[in-house]
Amino acid sequence: MSLYFWLLLGSIAVPLLLSFDKRLHFYTQWKYVLPSIAIVAVLYISVDIHFTQQGFWGFNDRYISGVQLFHLPVEEILFFIVVPYASIFLHEAILEYFPQVKVGKKVNILLIGFLLVMSLLVLVFNLQKSYTAYISGKLLLILILALVLKSESIRSFFLTFLVILLPFLVVNGILTGSFITDEVVWYNNTENLGIRIFTIPIEDFAYAFSMIFLNLLLIEKLKQLY
């Protein structure tokens, strides 16, 4: 199996097994979680396909299986299932054991306001950089959606995301070249800011935040519907 696949397997193994834990019983939320993951995956994969075809990023044949689906490595398709599932599981597990983990309402508004302003500024001044413009624009829209829907989940996500960042740094770090001789995923730096935290493009942090939070927004809405 490819290195990329092993990373995905390592990411999903524990969350999947613990989904049946007697206290967490995360499997009972699958009716909300799985549809959400599917919807968000389609939104992100469609852009991933386009950006790959445009050469904004690509994949090292040394670390992938060679099996493709929709012009992407099958591992990349699985990424949009595995990473959200593991992240949502970790978010829910933290809240199960520490239900009071959330920022205050005033802090929440300040954080959303700060991210809105930053996203808008980054978007306006980097329209020529496709990845930067895309993810800052998407984050901007998702934050506006959170305000419109009066989301409560964002108050806890601001804190749980800090924990989610720990495995993110390991997995995404390896994907972008940490601990190995070459990167699994390469980036065309003319389409991003060229700023990296370790080996990870700074845009990837906004990418992860937006993708996971959009899932939580949909789950929150689905729970209101049924």
N, C-alpha and C positions, 0 to 999 in steps of 0.2 A: 504493500500500500504506500501511497505517496506521503510525504511529510505533511502536506496540507491536510490530507485526510486524517492523519494521526492527530493533528492539532484539533480538528473538529471532533473526533471521537473522544479525545481527552476532555474537551469542553462540555460535551453533552452527557458523558457517562454518569457522573455523580448526580447532576440535577435530575436526570431521567430516573435513576434508581430511587432517589429520595422523593420523587413525586408521589410515591406510594407510602411514605412515612405516615404513621398513625396520627401524628400531630399536624403535620403540614397538609396531608391529603390533597396535594396540588392537582392531582389528576381530576378532581371534581371541578376544577376550573377550566379544563380543556375545551369545554363548549364555548368559552369566551376567548381563550388564549389561542387556540389553533386557527379559528377564522381570522383573528386579528393578524397573526403571523403571516397567513396566506395573502391577505390584502396588502399588507405593508411590503411583503417580499416582491409582489408584482410591481409595485410602484418603484422600488429601488432597483430591481433586476433590469427593468426596462431601460433605465438610465445607464446602468452598468454595461449593458450590451452596447449602447451607443458610444459611451466613452471608450470602451475597449476597441471598438471598430475605428474610432477617431485617433487612437494612439495616445490617449491621455493617461492611460495606465495599461499594464499588461501583466503576463504571468510567465514565470521561469519554467520552461519545460522540464528542468531537472527535478522540480519539486511537486509536479502534478502528475496525475495518472494518464493524461492524454485523452481521456473520455470527455467529449463535449456535449453540451445541451444548450440550445439557443445561442450558439457561437461563444459560449463561455465554458470554462472547465467545470465539470460537474461539482467539483469541490466548492467553487465559487457560488453555485446555485444553493448548495447545502449550507453555506455560510449564512444565508439569509433566513434559514430555518433554525439552525443550531444556536447561533449567537443570541438572537432574540429570545429563544426559549430559555437558554441558560441564564440570561440576564433578568428576564421576568421572574424566573424561579427564585433567583437570589434576592430580588427586590421583595417578593412576597414572603420569602423565608425570614428576612430581616424584620418585616412588619409583623409577622406572626409572633416572633420572640420579643420584639421591641415595638409595640403598637404606637407608642408616642413619638416615634422618630419622624419628625416633620418640622419645618421651619415655621415661625410665626407668620401671621397674615401680612403684617407690614413688611417683614423681611422678604416674604414671597413676592410681593408687589415690586419691591426694590430690585430683587434679582431678575424678575421677568423684564422690568423696565430696562435694566442694564443690558441684558442680553438682546433685547429688541433694538436698542440704540446701537450696540456693537455690531449686530448682524446687518443692520441697515447701512452703517458706515463702511463695513468691509465689503458689502455688496456694491455700493455706489462707487467706491474707489478701486474696485477690482473686476469690473465687468469684462475685461479682456482676458481674465484668467478663468477658464471654464469651470474647473473643479471648485475653486474658491467662491465664484459667483453662484454656482449651483447650490452648494451646501449652505452658504450664508442666506440665500434666498429661501431655501426650504426650511431652515431653522426659523427664520422670520415668520413664515406662514404658519408653522406649527405652533409657535408661541402665541400668535394672534388667535389661532383656533382654540388654544387652551383658555384664553381670556373669554372668548365668545361662549364656550361651553362651560365656563366657570369651573374648570377642573380642580378637583381636590388632590388628585394623585401627584400633581407636580410638587406640592409642598413636601411630600415624603421623598419624591424622586431626586430632588436637589441634594438630599443627604445620602440616599442609597446609591446614587450614581458614583459617589466618592468611593464606595466599597467595590462597585462593579468595575471601576477603573483598574483595580489591582489585577484581576485576571486579564482584563483588556490589554494592559501594558505588556503582559507576558505573551499572550497570543498574537496580538498585533505587532508586538516587537519582533517576534520571530518571523512573521509574515513579511515585515519590512527590512529584515536583515540582521536583527540582533541575534547573537549567539551562533550564527551560521555564516558560511563563507560568502553567501550571496543572498539576495532577497528573493522571497517567493513571489511577491507582488512588487513590480517596479512602477515608478511614477515619472511622468514627463513634467519636470519642474517648471516648465514655462507656463503650465496651466494651474499652478498653485503658488502659494506665497514663498515656497522654498524654506519655510521655517519648520524644523523638526524637533520633537521632544524625544531624546534618544534617537531612534531611527524612524519614528512615526511622524508623518506630516501632521501639522497642527490641525488641519482640516478634518482629519480622521476622528478627532475628539468630538467635534461638532456633528460629524456624521453619526457616530455611535450614540450621542445624546439624542439627536433627532429621531433616529430609527427606533431606539428603545422607547422613547417617550411617546412617539406616535402610536406604538403598540399599546402602551398603557392608556392612552386617550381612548382608543377604540374599545379596549376591554372595559373601561369605565362606562362608556356609552352602551355597550352591549349588555352590561349588567343592569342598566336602567330599563332596557327594552324587554329582557326576559330573564 
